[in-house]
Each structure stands twice: as structure tokens, then as C-alpha cells.
Amino acid sequence: MKTFNKLLMAALCTTAMTTPAFAQDEAQEVETFDDNVIIVTATRRAEDVQDIPIAVTAVSPVQLEQQGVVNVQNIGSVSASFSTSNAQTASGTVVLRIRGVGTTSNNIGFESAVGIFVDGAYQSRPGVALGEFVDVERVEVLRGPQGTLFGRNTSAGALNITNKRPDLNDFGGFVNATYGNYDHMSVQGAINAPIIEDTLALRVTGAYRKRDGYVTVIDRNGAEIGESNNTDQYLVRGQLGFETPGGISGRLIADYSKSTASCCAAIELLQSPVETAGVFGLVGLGARGGMAAPVVATNRFDTTTAERALDNRIATSNQESINSNDQWGVSAEVEVPLGDTVDAIYIGSYREYRAGESYDSAFSGLDVFNVLPGGGTEIDTMTHELRFQGEAFDGALQWLVGGYYSDEEISQSVNFGLGQDYGRFIGALFTAGGAGALGATPLSLLTNSNIFPNSPLNVPGGIDPSVVRTTNDYTQSSKSWSLFTHNVLEVTDGLKLHVGLRYSDESKDGSFSQSAVNNPLCPAILGTIGAGNVPAALISNVFGTGCFAFVAPAIGSNANPFPLPRPFASTFSDEELIYTGKVSYEFASPITVYASFTHGYKSGGFNLDSTAAAGGADPRFLSEEVDAYEVGFKGKFLDNAVTVNVAGFHEEFSNFQVLEFTGAQFTTFNVPVAKSTGVELEMVARPSENLTFNGGLTYTNARYPDNCAGTQTSANVLSLCGNSLTNAPKWVGIFGATYDRDIGDSMKFFVNTQVRMESDRRTSTQAIEVPSATQIAAAGSVQAAVDSAALVPFDVQDGNIKINMRAGIADIDDAWGIEAWVTNLTNEITRGVTFNTVLRSGSRSAFAQEPRMYGLTLRGKF
């Protein structure tokens, strides 16, 4: 164990994609080691990253600062195989991806395929881990399934975030202050205070960040009503670190954070046919039905038009979005030596997360459909992990056994309501889109009142849709426990075998109910259809708009011919044996090669959506499994001046979990087969003491193969086959350079540049328009309809290059420093998610990614 303790003291500096960093063990010993060693805990042991048979990127605090990586969503700028995206809320719609694989998320029932662990504790949803990166020791990006050692649901990979521990001996701290464009202001700081020397210390960390939004929100008349994509958040974290004379060491951590940012407004890229027909203006809803005026209106599929729309960053809405979340948590990490070669380690945590939101869910200036105030999401999570690890056979065997338990309670309440423009809006849709079927509908009838006009949606006496309100409630209770072991045996000098096993048991209770509903419209529509007053060809359209899924009363049953929402209370359980086998060989040090196979797993659960059980459907989705193969090479050359790591991988997913928004509802399903295959190259070179180059190149073919549907015949699954996964570019390259040197005896400076290049990527779940039942019937089969379906417009985000730069001058001992920085230097216009605009067939909208940001940062250290 002394070897491990010494390694923990080594300087964290040059692995692929990193610049200098430092890590220490709890004993705070003072020794000097090769500064080319970077220590990670990717195997739950402190080891040199070059010695472990895992593809892992370790990001230092220096690199986090130099590249403007302030939270999980920014890690893609320093790791070529990692990316993120998010939709209308910052906390609830974040998707993390490694090697092109992630879980599309706009549903609280879905768990991320990329697990997040903060100081060893599992964070059950990405939104819970969106706090500020401040006072961080390192961030590890573990690529490929990691389930044998890391808690739960890591079928794509894991983020292992470690905050700086309290120093038991030295008083000190730091403070940073930043000001930038978009009125960006932030303050970060920490103070470390020994209470009892060598025994007890307190470390307190805080951060505050505020920035204006980069999307302007206007109403239907073009008047500015607010902004979106802003930042307003703070956090406080306190740690008590301790070590007893008997060698027991650890820390107790408590934190609180709050965010009140408004995120995120959607920008229209493509007009719907109703807009181009001018019907909205005829019914008194404005020429464009509440959408922002187009920059260019000559070609509906002109990519330049879409880019200009994003460049303007103007979105329309009938209200300013309100998003807020706050959370607090406590955790404990305790290490107890049980002998010279055996330790017991316990990590436990408890966290409460609360979020509330209200926004225009139709993403237009019309008052059509809204998420109303008063609802919210609550997630309470408790985790416990106890493991024993040590050495045997004179260090030839490193063994580890442990157990894990988690308990999570989710409660979500969403208030939905139709708006005062809904009636005329639906009338306009029917007039523009169905004149042939409806016959000549006098337009004058559509302007008489704010009720459904004399169209197939008309009901006797008329009903004002703006009275329609529902409160949909979702719950999920999850319990997970597992037993695991991970062992490394050095068979002969340099040859090691790695074997890991984990038995995991998952059980969940899920439910949907309506605690309040006021919807006289839907029953009246059902009565109109039942009386035969609607042409057969229009019944599905009349039902879908008159009994709009999110606000429809939950009165569905198996016997009901219409797919109305149906309450459910059900259970889910599953168990899985997760395992890995690896072999590594160290040639003339420091060159290591390895090969591995891992069987990974991510639990299934419940589609927590009002339509999940409609028509008698099963609200559950299956667990996701993955078989992953990897070979790798890690080496240092030219007296450790050059580090090169290469990994080749092939991952085969079964029952791949997908969430899809159709424009009217969210659907979940499992795709029988998905694959990700590729090669990763990472390198760092130091041609001189003052100059460091780092680079990375990832080729990833993440796709649904042509036979992805297996025996399934559903259109939404068949439509995916043959296409790439969402937001999975085939090529991503990163190149960076840092030059630093001293200025005399009292000052120093540095200049850093980092470039990320990526090829084209799809930004939607589907690449084609999923055929309707009518289109399938006309084509004669589902496959024929899929084969003839049109491509989804504005799905592909063109390849792009983003450049970050930072330059600074500082005191030789870091007592003070000043830095100028810029991210996305050339102001590349990109989007993360593109979707069918709600209730506007043929319209496409997108969520913009960050524009150019720049500013100054002052640093002080004491």
C-alpha cells in the first residue's frame, strides 16, 4: 500500500489532452517523483494512467481554467470522445455522450448511459451534476462501459470528478474574479484552515456566476420580452478532512447550490406550410403565427437560411421561461487500514434535488400550449458503498471486493394548459392542411371567436380551450444493490490479468396519475366523433388536436378505441451479471499494450409520460446491455517527452434505449441493435521545457445498423436503421499548444490555444420523416413506407471548428495573476438539438449552442 500512497503524491501533468496538474494522498507526505506521472482512480485504486488498461482522459484544474471548462457541459472542448447537448431546460434535458453513445433525455424516468461520480458518489441524473467546476483536483473521462467498479448505469462510460481535499497542515486559499461579454460576472474562492495540525482541517469553497442570455426572446408583435440561455447560479461546499494517529483518514462533505437561469429558447429554422400559406394572418394570429420573421424566405431547405436564423438568435414566445433548481447533499469518505496490506473504504451520500419550470411549450409567440408554474421535480438519492482492497503474494495480486446500495425517490408534477389562441390555431391548421378533405371552409368562420371554429373540431355551443388545465403526476421509486470484485494478477514480469465481476439487482415502482384536470373539450370531441360528425379520414387528426395528449383526461382503457392517457402503477425488476476481462503487458517501460472485453448494463424503467400507457401500452422499457471490445497502446518516448495513447473499440448494444419526440408526444422504445466502432488517438509532446503540444483524434462510427430492428416492425424503429446515432460525428480532432516561461525572477506568463474540429453530425432522433398509418397503408408495408420517406430537413449540423484561447501573466508564486480569454473565437454558429416544432407539422426548430465568449480573469492565491 505504500506504493499507492507515494503515487498519490505525484504531480498530475502530462497525459493526453492535459496540462500540468497535481494530486496528493490524504497523508500529505512530501516526496518528489517523475512529473510525467499522472495518477487517476479509474480502477478505484491510485494508479499511473499509463499503466491501466482503460481508455481514460484525465483533465487537470489548470486545463479546466485555461479552456473555460466551467461545468460538465464544457468537457467536450478537452476530450474528443465526449460531447453534450440539451434542450428546453438546463437541468432536465442534458444528454452526455461518450464515443457517440448517450441516452436522449427529456424524461425523468431515463437514466444517463454516462454515469457521473462526484467524490466517489453516484449522481443519478446529469442535471444534478451541472454545478460549477471549482476547486477541482481532476476530472476523469472513462470511455466504454465501467459497470464492474462504478455504481450503476455506465453502459457508455463514466465521469469521475474529484474535488480537492482539505490540507491538514497548511493554511491557504485562492480567489478568482471574472468579467466578460454578455455581462458575465463570476467569483470563485476557497479557504483551507487546519484545525488540529496533522489531524483535522476545514476547507470551504464557493462560487457565483451570472451571465446574460445569448438568445433574445420576442413576442408575436416583435417586442422583446426577455432573454434565454443565461446563467445565474451559486454553490457553497464545505469539507472536514481528518486523519487519526491510527491511520484512519477521510472527509465529510456538505454542499448547497442554486440556479435560476432561463434555458432554453428554441429558434425556428423552417417555416411550416401553414405559415407560408398565410392562413395565420387571415384568422387574426399574425402573418407568421407568432414565429420570428425569417431572414431569408426563398428556399425552405436552404442551409444558409437556417444558419442566419441561428446567427440572429431570436426566438419567439408568449412568455419568458422560468427555470430554477436547488440542491443540497452530504457525503462521507472514510478509509480504515486493517493491516499493512488491507484497507476498508466506505463512501456514502444523501442528496435532495428540487427543480421548477414554466415556459411556452409551443415555442412560438402564440398562446397555444404552456407548461404552467406550480409544478416541479424532486429527486432524493441515498447511496452506500463499502469495499475492501489490498495486496497478496508479495504484491503480485491486487484484490478488491465490495458492495453497493442506492435508494432513489422521484416525484414530478407538471401543470399543462392550453392557451387563448389554441382554437383559432387549430382552425388555421385544418384550413391550410385539409381544404380538400374539408371542402370549402369559409375563412370568416375562423375569425368569429376564440373557440374552435366551424370545422371538424366544432362542438355544439363551442368550448373555450383556454380553460383546459391538467396536472400530471409521476413517481418512481428505485432500489439497487450489487456485489462486485475487481482483481489484478501479475502472472509474470509485465504480464497482468484483470478480472472484474458485478452482480446487480434493480427494482422500481413507477406511476402516472392526474391530481387535477379541467378539460371539457376532449369529452365533447369524443362525443362529436362518436355521433359520426367527423369524416373518417379526419378522425385521427380531430382526436389528436381535440384531445391533445399532454392535457387529455386520463380516462383511457384497453377497450377504448382512442389512445387516451391512462393512469398506471406498475413495477419493474431486473438483475444482471456485469463482467470484464483484460490482459495487459508492459514492454520496456513505459510502453503498455492491452486487450479487453466488457459486458455492461443500464437498467430499464418507466416512461414517465402521460401517454406511456395509452391504448393499453406497457409503460416500461427494457434494460440496455452492451458487449464492448477494446485494444490499446500506451507509451512514452524520447525520455518521456512524448506520450502517445491509442485505443481501438467496438461496442454492440442490445435493447438500446431511445426517447423520441413526435411533435405531439414523447415515446420510448428499445432498438434491438446499435453499434459504435472506432479508433482514438491522444498525444502530448514537450519539445522544450516551455512548450507543450497536445492533440487527439477520434474516429467513431456510432450507428443503427441496417438490421437494427431485428424482428420488430414498428415504423419508428425501422426508420432508425441505417443511420448514425444522434450527435455522433464520425471525426473529432483536438489540438492544443501551451507556451509558458518566467519573466525575470518574479513573474511568468503563458499563452494557450485549443482547437476542436468535428465533422457533420445529425441533431435529431430520426433522420427521416417517420411514416404515418395512412402513408404505411398507401405504401403497402411499413418497410416500403420507410424506404420512400423524405429526409428530415435541417437535421445535419455541418462540420465546424471552434477555437479557445487564453493568455496570462502572474506572480512567480501565483500570488496574483491576470488572464484574457476567449471561447469559440470565430463565433461558430451551431446547434445541439433539432426537432419538429410542437403542433406545427413541417416546421423545424433548434436549440443554439454558445456563441463567442470573452473576458478577463483576476486570480489571487494565499
Secondary structure, DSSP 8 states (H G I E B T S, - for coil): -HHHHHHTTSEE--STT---EE---TT-------TT--EE-TTSS-EEGGGSSS-EEEE-HHHHHHTT--SGGGGGGT-TTEEEE--S-TTTS-EEEETTB----SSTT---SEEEEETTEEESSGGGG-S---SEEEEEEEES--TTTSSS--SSEEEEEEE----SS--EEEEEEEEETTTEEEEEEEEEEEEETTTEEEEEEEEEEEE--SEEEE-TTS-EEEEES-EEEEEEEEEEEEE-TTS-EEEEEEEEEEE-------EEEE--HHHHHTHHHHTTS-TTTT----S--S-TT-HHHHHHHHHHTEEE-SS--EEEEEEEEEEEEEEEE-SSSEEEEEEEEEEEEEEEEEEETT-SSS-SEEEEEEEEEEEEEEEEEEEEEEEETTTTEEEEEEEEEEEEEEEEEEEEEE-TTHHHHHHHHHHHH-HHHH----GGGGGS-SS--SSTT--TT---GGG-EEEEEEEEEEEEEEEEEEEEEEEETTEEEEEEEEEEEEEEEEEEEEEEEE-SHHHHHHHHHHTT-S-GGGHHHHHHHHT-TTTS-S---TT-SS-----EEEEEEEEEEEEEEEEEEE-STTEEEEEEEEEEEE--EE--STTTTGGG---EE--EEEEEEEEEEEEEETTTTEEEEEEEEEEEEEEEEEEEE-SS-EEEEEEEEEEEEEEEEEEEEEEETTEEEEEEEEEEEEE--TTTTTT---HHHHTTTTSB-TT--SEEEEEEEEEEEEETTTEEEEEEEEEEEE--EE-SS-SB----HHHHHHHSSHHHHHHT--B-TT-EE--EEEEEEEEEEEETTSSEEEEEEEESTT----EEEEEE-TT-TT-EEEEE----EEEEEEEEE-
